[in-house]
Amino acid sequence: MRAERTSNGHAERTLKIIGIGAVLFLLFVLVKSNTYGPIIEETRIRSVRWRDPHRFAAALEWNRYRLPIGFLTFPDGGTRLNLSDRASFYIGDTDSQVVRLVARMDKPKSIYSGFGPGIEGWDSTGFVAVITGSRFDRSEVILHYHVTPAGEIRGLSSVPRGTLLPDPNHPWATDYFEASFSRDSIMVVRETGGLSAPVARVNRKTGTLEPVP
């Protein structure tokens, strides 16, 4: 009887060990399949404002994130894991073919989601940049800054009405001029019926905005 009980005890312990091992293996598989992919860095143009038909300011958004894989994509594709967000502001001159960075801002701590940079317009000494997003409670965040060509940044409580210059795209512009942009290029048309030509483009390797010769 003792030998039989001992044999049964060994069998039970063996089954427990096998069961624990199977559970641990299953947990390992689940953890490996419920994770995120490699780090992705992405830059895109979010806003462009022209001071006149030759000078512009552009806002670029840079994101560093990882996409969900495995069960984390269920049921609607999942939500990406944001690691870092940053806004970069450039000014450009199409005559001299110069584009340069004048300001860079990380995502403010007050913004939980929906980070996005933009440009409201130019005034006589620089341009008005804006950062928007949402707090954790989904309330809206709107932050304005005045940026000079020298890179001086000053926070604004509001944008005074009537201080921004008119957009040169408007019909009352003295020179024919039509501008547009995509996520990676800024284009202009300078004559009636003319073709759109790029004047600046995002360098995908460096994440910077560069002039197009």
LUMTI-352607 format. One record per residue (C-alpha): residue in three letters; x, y, z. Coordinates in Angstrom, 3 decimals. Example, Ala and Ser with C-alpha at 12.3 -4.5 7.8 and 13.67 -1.06 7.14 Angstrom:
// LUMTI-352607
type_px_py_pz
ALA_12.300_-4.500_7.800
SER_13.670_-1.060_7.140
//
This chain:
// LUMTI-352607
type_px_py_pz
MET_0.000_0.000_0.000
ARG_2.809_2.426_0.893
ALA_4.637_1.726_-2.385
GLU_1.397_2.302_-4.295
ARG_0.717_5.614_-2.490
THR_4.288_6.746_-3.090
SER_3.940_5.949_-6.782
ASN_0.652_7.863_-6.961
GLY_2.251_10.800_-5.134
HIS_5.116_10.956_-7.633
ALA_2.629_10.861_-10.501
GLU_0.587_13.687_-9.004
ARG_3.669_15.835_-8.461
THR_4.807_15.147_-12.028
LEU_1.412_16.150_-13.393
LYS_1.482_19.353_-11.316
ILE_4.947_20.238_-12.624
ILE_3.837_19.574_-16.199
GLY_0.696_21.649_-15.633
ILE_2.654_24.563_-14.157
GLY_5.123_24.399_-17.028
ALA_2.293_24.458_-19.568
VAL_0.698_27.462_-17.862
LEU_4.011_29.329_-17.763
PHE_4.619_28.545_-21.444
LEU_1.113_29.755_-22.327
LEU_1.667_32.975_-20.370
PHE_4.985_33.485_-22.169
VAL_3.281_33.054_-25.549
LEU_0.503_35.462_-24.582
VAL_2.948_38.097_-23.352
LYS_5.026_37.809_-26.522
SER_1.928_38.105_-28.710
ASN_0.391_40.952_-26.673
THR_3.062_43.569_-27.173
TYR_4.168_46.281_-29.576
GLY_6.251_46.272_-32.730
PRO_9.494_48.118_-33.430
ILE_9.873_51.862_-32.857
ILE_8.672_54.046_-35.738
GLU_9.612_57.692_-36.268
GLU_7.450_59.843_-38.525
THR_7.520_63.502_-39.585
ARG_4.810_65.368_-41.477
ILE_3.884_68.938_-42.374
ARG_0.849_70.102_-40.405
SER_0.518_73.767_-41.363
VAL_2.003_76.366_-43.716
ARG_1.413_80.133_-43.738
TRP_2.899_82.566_-46.234
ARG_3.957_86.075_-45.246
ASP_4.108_87.060_-48.930
PRO_4.567_85.087_-52.185
HIS_8.215_84.447_-51.303
ARG_8.408_83.777_-47.538
PHE_6.619_81.108_-45.518
ALA_6.455_79.504_-42.088
ALA_5.794_75.789_-41.657
ALA_4.846_73.638_-38.671
LEU_6.044_70.014_-38.640
GLU_4.910_67.257_-36.295
TRP_7.367_64.529_-35.272
ASN_6.101_61.336_-33.602
ARG_7.953_58.386_-32.114
TYR_5.676_55.399_-31.496
ARG_5.123_51.649_-31.621
LEU_2.202_49.816_-33.223
PRO_0.324_47.029_-31.380
ILE_0.687_43.422_-32.500
GLY_-0.992_40.157_-31.584
PHE_-4.061_40.217_-29.372
LEU_-3.540_43.955_-28.704
THR_-4.915_44.598_-32.188
PHE_-8.296_43.047_-31.265
PRO_-10.982_44.015_-32.149
ASP_-10.376_47.209_-34.140
GLY_-6.640_47.289_-34.750
GLY_-5.632_48.492_-31.299
THR_-4.042_51.762_-30.210
ARG_-0.469_52.727_-30.905
LEU_1.918_53.427_-28.021
ASN_3.152_57.026_-28.275
LEU_6.692_57.470_-26.969
SER_7.428_61.082_-27.884
ASP_5.841_63.997_-29.779
ARG_7.493_67.204_-30.920
ALA_6.712_70.290_-33.004
SER_9.262_72.000_-35.234
PHE_8.753_75.419_-36.830
TYR_10.596_76.539_-39.951
ILE_10.763_79.668_-42.055
GLY_11.679_79.607_-45.720
ASP_12.559_82.016_-48.516
THR_11.966_80.757_-52.046
ASP_14.132_83.466_-53.628
SER_17.269_82.518_-51.690
GLN_16.197_78.835_-51.465
VAL_16.830_78.833_-47.716
VAL_14.755_76.893_-45.185
ARG_15.796_76.971_-41.543
LEU_14.574_75.749_-38.188
VAL_13.626_78.583_-35.795
ALA_11.833_76.786_-32.931
ARG_11.271_73.320_-31.530
MET_8.797_72.338_-28.800
ASP_8.120_69.016_-27.087
LYS_4.530_68.044_-26.361
PRO_3.375_69.981_-23.259
LYS_2.606_67.896_-20.179
SER_-0.931_69.294_-20.164
ILE_-1.693_67.443_-23.432
TYR_-2.662_63.779_-23.074
SER_-3.740_63.049_-26.660
GLY_-4.392_64.671_-30.031
PHE_-1.146_66.653_-30.112
GLY_-0.883_68.904_-33.149
PRO_1.132_72.010_-34.087
GLY_-0.026_74.756_-36.439
ILE_0.502_78.343_-37.534
GLU_-2.171_81.022_-37.186
GLY_-0.441_83.568_-39.408
TRP_2.212_86.264_-39.643
ASP_2.401_89.686_-38.058
SER_4.942_92.458_-38.599
THR_7.688_90.811_-36.492
GLY_7.178_87.056_-36.842
PHE_4.452_84.431_-36.830
VAL_1.942_83.026_-34.349
ALA_2.317_79.296_-33.685
VAL_-0.316_77.158_-31.990
ILE_-0.183_73.810_-30.174
THR_-3.463_71.959_-29.691
GLY_-4.541_68.736_-28.014
SER_-6.704_67.247_-25.279
ARG_-6.244_66.721_-21.550
PHE_-6.881_63.370_-19.870
ASP_-10.461_64.481_-19.173
ARG_-10.849_65.266_-22.924
SER_-11.026_69.021_-22.390
GLU_-9.361_71.064_-25.133
VAL_-5.882_72.581_-24.891
ILE_-4.934_75.537_-27.135
LEU_-1.557_77.211_-26.614
HIS_-0.359_80.195_-28.673
TYR_3.209_81.401_-29.109
HIS_4.799_84.278_-30.966
VAL_7.947_83.205_-32.826
THR_10.409_85.596_-34.462
PRO_12.775_84.756_-37.359
ALA_15.591_84.867_-34.780
GLY_13.946_82.030_-32.845
GLU_12.625_84.081_-29.915
ILE_9.515_82.423_-28.440
ARG_6.916_84.181_-26.303
GLY_3.723_82.666_-24.920
LEU_0.450_84.429_-25.775
SER_-2.743_84.404_-23.732
SER_-4.669_85.167_-26.936
VAL_-4.142_86.394_-30.494
PRO_-5.194_90.073_-30.820
ARG_-7.652_90.585_-33.648
GLY_-6.451_92.489_-36.657
THR_-2.758_91.920_-35.969
LEU_-2.157_89.134_-38.489
LEU_-1.270_89.928_-42.082
PRO_-3.619_88.852_-44.909
ASP_-2.918_85.553_-46.610
PRO_-1.199_86.120_-50.003
ASN_-3.399_83.359_-51.430
HIS_-6.326_85.792_-51.250
PRO_-7.591_87.414_-54.498
TRP_-6.353_90.880_-53.546
ALA_-2.680_89.807_-53.728
THR_-0.751_91.916_-56.259
ASP_1.172_88.942_-57.715
TYR_-0.429_85.761_-58.969
PHE_0.298_83.171_-56.344
GLU_-1.264_79.902_-55.258
ALA_0.203_77.676_-52.547
SER_-0.596_74.253_-51.157
PHE_1.040_71.533_-49.114
SER_0.885_67.813_-48.462
ARG_2.237_65.789_-45.561
ASP_5.764_65.986_-46.998
SER_5.927_68.858_-49.543
ILE_5.148_72.573_-49.952
MET_4.116_73.579_-53.482
VAL_3.434_76.850_-55.329
VAL_1.984_78.004_-58.637
ARG_3.265_81.392_-59.836
GLU_1.431_81.908_-63.122
THR_-2.081_81.427_-64.425
GLY_-2.493_77.883_-65.642
GLY_0.988_77.005_-64.423
LEU_2.053_73.734_-62.853
SER_2.516_73.268_-59.124
ALA_6.215_73.124_-58.196
PRO_7.658_71.993_-54.841
VAL_9.723_74.554_-52.931
ALA_10.408_72.513_-49.777
ARG_10.239_68.844_-48.815
VAL_10.575_66.709_-45.680
ASN_13.774_64.653_-45.563
ARG_12.538_61.242_-44.408
LYS_15.926_60.194_-43.057
THR_16.526_63.254_-40.867
GLY_12.946_64.378_-40.265
THR_13.836_67.943_-41.286
LEU_12.375_70.348_-43.834
GLU_14.699_71.174_-46.712
PRO_14.491_73.445_-49.776
VAL_13.942_72.004_-53.224
PRO_16.421_73.538_-55.730
//
